[in-house]
Amino acid sequence: MLCAASGVSVSAVSAQAAFSQPVGQCPVEQSPVAQGLALLGKQTTLSAGGVVQFNRPLVAALVAQKEAVLQPLKTYMASVPTWNRLAVAEGLFTIARLGESGVSTGRLYPVLSRFNAHPDPLVQIYLADAYQWMDNTCNVGPMLATLIHQAVRQRPDGGPNDVSEAIGHLLLTKLAQQVVAELKKSSLQPSTDSYQRQQPGFLAV
């Protein structure tokens, strides 16, 4: 049974099944999806070297809900405290995986924009990861702004949470995709494949 109030953890075996089970003692108005969202960040860890360990079974269970999770996720991201970096990062990671699975996540941009100026590199990296899967172009400006701010502040990022490297990669990917799209419109086929959308593999395990 999945109930945020109960403190029950989500294991690899039970995560997917939890969403199809009765709510039990949880409030009637709290759906299983909402209960799952309440667990975001609760089991996320960050090593001394900056490597993030997400609750993959929980994320997979949420992503499996497809479009049904969008509105609850929008509500969650609009209210999650900005200081709770692990909950924010795991929420953004979930949105990125939703987009990667083919779900249109562009409608979430208005609530994600509250994190555009977030000072935490961890949040900025996963915000960019979420943005790259959105079809709307309104997310390009915030990523460029973050990249410029990083250069001005000369933050010594490096390591697994290098914001400049992550955002630079995602912007180049978007640019390549736009060029290929324009070439296709002109009935000109590119001679080589475009950059493929990739989640920064060095960010999480």
C-alpha positions, 0 to 999 in steps of 0.5 A: 500500500502506498501512503505518504503519511505512513512513511512506507518506502517504495521498493523495486518490487512494489512501486508499480503495483502501489498505484493500482492498490487501494488508498487504505487509510490515506485521505479519500481525496488523496489519489495514489498518484498524489501519494507517490508524488509526496514521496519524491525526494524522500529516498533520494541521496547525494554523495559527497562527489555530487552523484545523485541516486534517485528512487528509480522504481518510484519514478518509473511508477509515476512515468507509467501513469503517462498523461494522468500524472501531468496535472498532479505533477503540475500541482506538486511542482508549483508547491514544492519548497524551492529549498528542498533541492532533492525533491525538486530535482527528482520531480524534474527528473520525473518530468524529463523521463515523462517527456522521454517516454513520449508524453507532451510536457510543455504544459508544465513550463509555467510552473517550472519557470519558478526554478529558472533562477534557482541558485543550486547547480543540481536543480539547474541541471535537471531543469535543463534536462526537463526542458530539453524534452519540451517542444515549445521554444520558451525554455531556450531563453532560460537555459541561455540565461543560466549559461550566461549567469554561470559564465559571469559568476565563474562558478567552478562547477566541474564534476558530475554537476557541471551546469555549463557543460550540461546546458551547453550540450542540451542547447546544441542538441536543440539547435541541431534538431531545429536545423534538421527540421528546417532541412526536412521542410526544404526537402533536403535530407541531412547527410548525417544523423542529427544529435540525438536527445540524450539525458546527461548520463553522468548526472545520476545512477 
